[in-house]
């Protein structure tokens, strides 16, 4: 499975975070352009256990600094989900939800403070999309946050994938809104865009939502096939497509989506483009315990 997008700085920044080496964390994060690359480093720090113990001290010591608040806000998101777990809502206790929401509210506070200190940064708004969805701020407020993020970075992949979840039916949106958002975002972006993957993800999302029988009828329809090909032409089939970073996620999404349509030629093409690099998403939908096995089984099924 692809680890860390083959980015050698991710394990280094995790080690620095685990050692509470703020100087190195800060140097590495600020050394990246304020885009998807920086977001990956921030998430790597945020997913590191123990950051919640030392980042509040940095926030207190640097009252005018934005970065400690961004890192702290993202850590509260990750730490909050650790308390909630990935269980269905009905299986999460009231106490777990209380801890989850308390951590998210702290994260929101720090992220808004960061946005005030660095008005041009997209990172605080990226985080606020996630806290807002979990705190159920509603579609109107969520859309305002998305607009704030895209004013700062119109084609930020992480921002768009986060908002795609927001407009899904399961988060208070609808299938229609989800597909409209995905297609519009993809086709408005420059050719070769990673955002084409939103279209594949949206079709997989609806396929997962449907009952057995209806799911295959949907995903194998001519309309879905046409939609996937339109997005693929504007995305990974274009010579300007970058297969690195989030590009590998996009390729895996198309490989799964085309496999589900039973379009052998298109599926083989997408699998070939992955060059054997497997990402956890979307294959964990097929087998949560063995995403790599799911990838290999579907690749074999289409004759690749």
Secondary structure, DSSP 8 states (H G I E B T S, - for coil): ---GGG-HHHHHHHHHHHTT-HHHHHHHHHTS-TTHHHHHHHHHHHTSTTHHHHHHHHHHH-TT-SHHHHHHHHHHHHHHHHHH-SS-GGGS-HHHHHHHHHHHHHHHHHHHHHHHH-TT-SHHHHHHHHHHHHTT--HHHHHHHHHHHHHH-TT-HHHHHHHHHHTSGGGT--HHHHHHHHHHHHHHS-TT-GGGHHHHHHHHHHHHHS-TTHHHHHHTSHHHHHHHHHHHHHTTTSTT---STTHHHHHHHHHHHHHHTT-HHHHHHHHHHHTT---HHHHTTT-TT-HHHHHHHHHHHTT-
